């Protein structure tokens, strides 16, 4: 093949500048340079994640336990929504291939059709990631609990429905005897984190006190994620013992005995570093996907305007396709590291 290439382009022309020695356009070559450097960035982040996880292997969250919700359907669907997101992103990579192929045939309508499909897939993924972040930040209904011996545990089970709060001491907004039925979960969790529930009585934001009417929790299980004086990482507490230990923390009147969701300072699901890596790596990838969607829209406008058809080629679509395929490939690694391993 080297001899064949030499026959087409003589040595002086091949290495004399202005023409790529690999018969590749300058634009595509620079795109490859960018993708290689970006791959090294993602590689470094994932390696750092791997080392951190190895140091806290026993306490690290399990993907199917953390990501087990579906929009409108609640909990109990481990990794289903993440799998749907991944499938849509892979399909969008296929539609990008079809857009590039249509460009090679100078099929303007085909390029428009498949680019639109790619953009829709990208928007679905970004929107799904935003929903997942929101769910991750707000946390589960039980949260992570600190037990009496200093150990910490994540909680699994069926959360009993909150029915109402009945005011027994008036505050600024509520009178004695008022029955509150709105925004119960938000007020309940806020009070728990602030230590405003003691012996079954909740202190609301306006200073009023109320009793809590709530159905019993069922099938509760505590999974220890941080060692204490008695409980050790990996140990589980189930049944009545789990309910009793959780209730003791909930009614202690102490702030932060139960933590909901995750941010950069605290994390319901496991070690603090887990949340930090999750936000940074998935956020960095999400930024790439969003950028790719915006670039695809700009290229689509150029295609509709006939800019590339007049040039006689659709190389800009191909260069954008390289970036989009890279973003899809990176997600395969992120998906594997965070959700499967």
C-alpha angles and dihedrals in degrees: 000000000000090000091049091052091049091054091055097045121027120227096254093054093041095057100024096093134253091068123074113246087224095050088246124132119253091242095055092044092053090047089055091050090052093048092050091052091046090049089055090052093052090043091055092049093050093047090052089049090051094051092048092048092049090056091054100031098141095048096043116115121252114236098227091051095050102039104043104124136101126199111266092000102071127210133346101070105102114207093338096123093043088052090052091050091050093048092051091050092050090048089052088056089055092050089051090054089052090050091053091046090051088051091055088056091047088240102155096181091050092051091050093048096050095041090054089051090050092051092050090052091049093051090049091053095047092047091048091050090051089052091048092050091050091050091046092050096048093044133199129316094256102040125194115307132209108217127214093264092055095258120130126221139183115228130229129184144076113312114223113238118256108233106178149317118240114206115231097168122038124237137178095292106019130061127212109277095026114140113215117204104160131085090003100152095050092049092044096052093041090054092048093052091048093047092246096137118081129165092348095309120117124206109213128212093265093054096258120134124222143176118243121234107198137151117245120271114244137207092007118182128178117208112197113231100167128040122249135177092281109009122066134201112281095023117126130210117199143177123006092351090058093048091048094049092048093046091051091057093042094052097038095098089227120131121241096012084125120037125195125206128336141284135154093285105040136019131199094197102057141297117011091243091062093066092043093053092043094054095043101044099038090040091051090050092045089054088054091051092048090048089050091052091051091048090049090052091051091049090046090055089052091050092049090049089053094239096137095038089058090051089056096238142060098220092138089063090052093050091049088048091057090056093046093050090050091053090051092048093050090053090057088061094042090048091050096047098044104032111023110031 
